[in-house]
């Protein structure tokens, strides 16, 4: 099975105060860390969708070995980035979709979803029963996802309307979104 990695990194990060693609954690930009994660998991190709401050992201990020595409409609929300990325993925059996603001996702979590990859597959990571990312979308669903992806909903409406396999990943990853700078601070006694 050929599984593409789709990294959604186009948003302006309004709640964060800057595009999250440009946020640095442990000396590396979110966009680079996430792209490297998808590559390390064996995704081929890895497609990175940029939008807000795309020129600056290109200038500061390494983005080695990935396909970078611009979403000219990024301001309309995640739905347009998802459509842009699915178009750019080419002919694959499935894609694993990862937002740039989930730095706690691991290769192990990606592999759990990728093991289910086939054209008919729909699966998403859950963390202690709470839905999160990454999301696996089989190629049979691309047209439906693209038709329903609007605003900041991404694939949410399509996933609600279809049977989606939930894959527990809390034992191997943290699916928390980083929405604000304080979300980067250690939680629960972490160092």
N, C-alpha and C positions, 0 to 999 in steps of 0.2 A: 504494500500500500504506500502510495506517495502522499505524504502529509505536509502541507505548507504551514508555516508559522506566519500569523498575521498580527503585527504589532501596531496598535492604534495609539499614535503619538501626535495627533494633530491639534489637540485642544489648547486653549489659551491659559488654562489653569486659573480661572478668575478667583476661586476661593483660596487658592494657594498663593496667588500674587504674581505668578509667572508661569509660562508653559512648563508642565511637569517633565517634558522631554529633557529640559535643561537643568533639572534638579540634580545635584550631586550628592551621592551617598557613598561613604567609604572611598572617596576619591574617584568615583566613576559616575558619569551621567546616567540617569535612569534609562535613557534611550539605548545607550550602549550596553548596559547590564542586561536589559530585557532582550535585546537582539542577540547577544551572546548566549543567553539562556536558551532561546529558541534554537539557535544553531547547535548548542551542546546537546540538546534533546534529539537532534537528528532531523529537524524540520527542513524541508527542501521544496521550494525556495523559502526564504524568510523575506517577507514583504513588510516594510516599515512605511506607514502612512504619516506624512507630515502636513502641517497646515500653518498654525500660528508660529511666526518667527522662523519659518522653514530655512531661510538663508543662514540665520545664526546657528540653528541646530546643525546644519550641514558643516558649517565652519568649525564648530567646537567638538562635534562628535566624530568618532572614527568610522562607525557603521561599515566595518569590513565584512565583505562576503554577503551582503544583503542587497535586496532590490529596494530602492527608495523611490516612493511616488508621492506627488503632491496632491492633496485634496483641495481644489480651488474653492469648494463650498464648505470648508471646515467650520465656518461660523454657524452653519445650520445645525451642527451637532454631530454626535457619534454615528448616526445612521448613514450620513454621506461618506464618512471615512470607512465604514464597514463595506459599503458598496464599492468604493474606490479600490479597497484592498482585495476584495473578492474578484473583481475584474482583473487585477494585476497578478493574482496567484496563478493564472493559467490553468492548464489541465492537470488536476490533482484529484485524489480520491476524497480528501477531506482537508479542512483547515483547522488549526488550533488558534483561537482568537485570544489575545492577551492585551489588556490595556497597559499603557506604560506606567501607570501609578500603582502597580501591585508588586513591589519589590520582594515580598516574602514568598512568592511562587518559586518552586524548585523544579529541577529536572525530573525528580521523582513524581511530582504532581502531573507534569506534562506527560510523562510516560504512561501514567494510569489512564489518561484520556486517550492517548495515541494508540494504546493497545486495542481500543474499541473502534479504531478508524476503519470505515468502509463508506461507500457512497450513501447508504441509508441511515448512517449514524447521526444521532443528536445526543450529546452528553455535556454535562457541565460539572465542574468541581463544586463540592459543598464542604463547608467547614463547620463541624459539629452541627450538621443539619441545615446550616444557612447557605443559600446559594451564592456562588461567587464566580471567579474566573480561575483558570481558563475555561473556554467553551469550545467544544468540538462540533463542527458542522460538516456533515457529509455532503458531497457534491450534488446529490439528488435534491438537496434543500437550498442550494445557492440561489436559484431563481426566486423562490418563495421568500427567503430572507431579504434579498435585495428589494423585492416588491414591498415588503412591509417595513423595512428599516427607514425610520424617519426621526427627525429631531435627535434628542439625546437618548432615545429608547434603544437604539442599536437593534439587536435581534430579540429583544425582550418579548414583544407581542407575538412574534412567530414561535418562540419557545413556549410561551403560555398556551398557544393553540395546538401544540403538537406534543407527542410523548417524548420526554427527555429523560435519559438515564442519569441519575445523580451518582456521582463518584466521590466518596468521602476522601478528603485529602488532609484533614486537620493533623493527622499523625506525621505528615511529611512536609507540610508547608503552612504558611500563614497567608490567607487570602485577603487581608485587610487592604482597602484602598487608602492611598495617601491623598487626602483632599486638602489638608491645611498643614502649614509648617509644623505645628505641634504634633501631628500624627507621626512625625519622624522620631519623636522622643521615645526613649525606652519605656516599655509598659510592664506592669506587674513585676517589678524588681529586676527586669532585664538589665544587663550592663551594656 
